[in-house]
Amino acid sequence: MKQDNIFANNQKVVDFAFDDSVADVFPDMIRRSVPGYETVISLLGVYAGQYAKDNSNVYDLGCSLGAATLAMHRQTSSRKLKHICIDNSEAMVKRCQSRLARHMPESDLDVLCEDIEKSEISNASLVVINFTLQFLSPESRLSLLKKVYEGMLPGGALILSEKIIFDNEEENQQQIEWYHNMKRSNGYSDLEISQKRAALENVMIPDTLEQHQTRLQEAGFSQSYQWFQSFNFISLVALKS
């Protein structure tokens, strides 16, 4: 696994992008930067076991290297499913296709390089949006969730994982401090933490938990539950009646 040292040297910081340099070190970056990431990924298999139904589609929107899809496939390999992975980063899609092809039949898989806001969602029993919604413009997030809801079968589920902010400023700052301490414990320097934070400032805009829950309700989901939290990272499951 290549080590993430993209922000190790003092540099002119530009907006973060999921380009070749990020794709090359992404497994290390996500493991060291997102608390509980491996737990979230592994437990997606549990949700797939319950919600992914024969002769339906399972979507991974903002799939990066396909870790979520692989975890879900491992728990449902005996079912007749089409796994559809979508990302707008050519660097990610190229590596995702190669990686998943080693573990999944070609007939079970579509890997698409396109904007998830323009993607078609249909016949979906399970949709995963892992740490992706936060990179869309805030005004376009509801329309994406509505499209997911409309393309989902009754009884289907959406797993939405995100970095969040807190309404209470004291709690927000405390969670950020704990999170940065976690990154330090994983080997990132203060310079790396500071420069990556600056690079993300204009491209990743987190919401509060309440904003997510309200938006899911407005999109049509009858129920949503928070099932995971580690510092300022959470995951929700939303259900279609």
C-alpha positions in Angstrom: 0.0 0.0 0.0 1.5 3.3 -1.1 1.8 5.9 1.7 -0.1 9.2 1.5 2.5 12.0 1.7 0.7 14.4 -0.8 0.7 17.3 1.8 4.0 16.4 3.6 5.9 19.3 2.1 5.2 23.0 2.3 3.4 23.9 -0.9 1.0 26.3 -2.5 -2.3 24.7 -1.7 -4.8 24.2 -4.5 -8.3 22.7 -4.3 -8.4 19.0 -3.5 -9.1 16.8 -6.5 -9.4 13.0 -6.9 -6.7 12.8 -9.5 -3.9 10.2 -10.2 -1.8 11.3 -7.2 -4.7 10.8 -4.8 -5.9 7.6 -6.5 -2.4 6.1 -6.1 -2.5 6.5 -2.3 -6.2 6.4 -1.7 -6.3 3.2 0.4 -3.7 4.6 2.8 -5.3 8.1 2.8 -8.8 6.9 3.6 -7.7 4.5 6.2 -5.6 7.1 8.1 -8.1 10.0 7.5 -11.6 8.6 8.1 -12.1 7.2 11.5 -14.0 3.9 11.4 -13.8 3.6 7.6 -12.9 -0.1 7.6 -15.8 -0.7 10.1 -18.3 1.1 7.8 -17.1 -0.8 4.8 -17.2 -4.2 6.4 -20.7 -3.6 7.8 -22.0 -2.7 4.4 -21.9 -6.4 3.8 -24.4 -6.8 6.6 -26.8 -4.4 5.0 -26.3 -6.0 1.6 -27.2 -9.3 3.1 -30.6 -7.9 4.2 -31.5 -5.5 1.5 -29.9 -6.5 -1.8 -32.5 -8.5 -3.6 -32.3 -10.9 -6.5 -32.7 -9.4 -10.0 -32.1 -5.8 -8.7 -29.4 -3.2 -8.9 -27.0 -2.2 -6.2 -25.4 1.2 -6.6 -22.2 2.6 -5.3 -22.3 6.4 -6.0 -18.9 8.0 -5.7 -17.4 4.6 -5.6 -13.7 5.6 -5.6 -11.8 2.3 -5.7 -14.8 0.1 -5.1 -14.2 -1.0 -1.5 -17.9 -0.7 -0.7 -19.0 -2.7 -3.7 -16.5 -5.5 -2.9 -17.7 -5.7 0.7 -21.3 -6.0 -0.5 -20.5 -8.5 -3.2 -18.7 -10.8 -0.8 -21.9 -11.2 1.2 -24.3 -11.5 -1.8 -22.2 -13.4 -4.4 -24.8 -16.1 -4.7 -27.6 -13.6 -5.7 -28.5 -12.3 -9.1 -27.4 -8.7 -8.7 -26.0 -6.0 -10.9 -23.5 -3.8 -9.1 -23.2 -0.4 -10.6 -20.2 1.7 -9.5 -20.2 5.4 -10.5 -17.5 8.0 -10.0 -16.5 11.2 -12.0 -12.8 10.7 -11.5 -11.2 8.9 -14.4 -8.2 8.0 -12.2 -10.5 6.3 -9.7 -12.7 4.5 -12.2 -9.7 3.0 -14.1 -8.3 1.5 -10.9 -11.8 0.5 -9.6 -12.5 -1.4 -12.8 -9.2 -3.3 -12.6 -9.5 -4.0 -8.9 -13.1 -5.3 -9.0 -12.5 -7.4 -12.1 -10.2 -9.6 -10.1 -13.0 -10.5 -7.6 -16.3 -10.3 -9.5 -17.7 -11.7 -12.7 -17.9 -9.1 -15.5 -21.6 -9.8 -16.0 -22.3 -8.7 -12.4 -20.6 -5.3 -12.7 -20.8 -1.9 -14.4 -18.2 0.7 -13.6 -19.1 4.1 -15.1 -17.2 7.4 -15.2 -19.8 10.0 -15.0 -21.4 12.7 -12.8 -23.7 11.0 -10.3 -26.0 14.0 -10.5 -26.7 12.9 -14.1 -26.7 9.2 -13.6 -29.9 7.1 -14.0 -31.0 5.2 -10.9 -33.5 2.3 -11.5 -34.5 -1.0 -10.0 -32.3 -0.4 -6.9 -32.6 -2.4 -3.8 -29.6 -0.9 -2.1 -27.7 2.4 -2.8 -24.5 3.5 -1.0 -23.2 7.1 -1.0 -20.1 7.0 1.1 -18.4 10.3 1.9 -19.5 11.7 -1.4 -22.6 14.0 -0.9 -20.4 16.5 0.9 -18.5 17.1 -2.3 -21.6 18.2 -4.2 -23.0 21.7 -4.1 -25.4 22.0 -1.2 -28.3 23.1 -3.5 -28.0 19.9 -5.6 -28.0 17.3 -2.7 -31.7 17.0 -2.3 -32.3 16.4 -6.0 -29.8 13.6 -6.0 -31.5 11.9 -3.0 -34.9 12.3 -4.6 -33.6 10.6 -7.7 -32.2 7.8 -5.6 -35.6 7.4 -3.8 -37.5 7.4 -7.0 -35.2 4.8 -8.6 -35.4 2.5 -5.5 -37.7 -0.5 -5.1 -40.1 -0.6 -2.1 -38.3 -2.0 0.9 -34.9 -0.7 -0.4 -32.2 1.0 1.6 -29.8 3.9 1.2 -26.6 4.0 3.2 -25.3 7.6 3.5 -21.9 8.2 5.2 -20.6 11.7 5.7 -18.4 14.0 7.7 -20.6 16.4 9.6 -20.5 19.6 11.6 -22.3 20.3 14.9 -24.7 23.1 15.7 -23.0 23.6 19.1 -19.7 25.4 18.3 -18.0 24.1 21.4 -18.8 20.5 20.5 -17.9 21.2 16.9 -14.4 22.4 17.9 -13.9 19.5 20.4 -14.8 16.9 17.7 -12.4 18.6 15.3 -9.6 18.5 17.9 -10.2 14.8 18.6 -10.3 14.1 14.9 -7.0 15.9 14.3 -5.4 14.0 17.2 -6.5 10.8 15.5 -4.8 11.9 12.3 -1.6 12.7 14.3 -1.7 9.2 15.9 -1.9 7.8 12.4 1.3 9.5 11.4 0.1 12.8 9.8 2.1 15.9 10.7 0.5 19.2 11.7 1.6 20.6 8.3 -0.2 17.8 6.4 -3.3 18.2 8.5 -3.3 22.0 7.9 -2.6 21.9 4.2 -5.2 19.2 3.5 -7.8 21.1 5.5 -7.1 24.1 3.3 -7.3 22.1 0.1 -10.7 20.7 1.1 -12.1 24.0 2.3 -13.8 25.1 -0.9 -14.7 21.6 -2.3 -16.1 19.8 0.7 -19.0 21.4 2.6 -20.3 19.3 5.5 -23.9 19.4 6.9 -25.2 18.8 10.3 -26.9 15.5 11.3 -30.3 17.3 11.4 -29.8 18.7 7.9 -29.1 15.2 6.6 -32.2 13.7 8.4 -34.5 16.5 7.2 -33.2 16.2 3.6 -33.8 12.4 3.6 -37.3 13.0 4.8 -37.9 15.6 2.1 -36.6 13.1 -0.5 -39.3 10.7 0.5 -37.6 8.2 2.8 -40.1 7.1 5.5 -37.4 6.3 8.1 -33.7 7.2 8.7 -31.5 6.0 11.5 -27.9 6.9 12.5 -26.1 3.6 12.9 -22.4 4.8 13.1 -20.4 7.6 14.5 -16.7 8.2 15.1 -15.8 11.8 16.0 -17.3 13.9 13.3 -18.0 11.1 10.8 -21.3 9.3 10.7 -23.4 6.9 8.7 -27.1 6.8 8.2 -29.5 4.2 6.8 -32.7 5.5 5.1 -35.5 3.1 4.2 -38.2 3.2 1.5 -41.5 1.8 2.6 
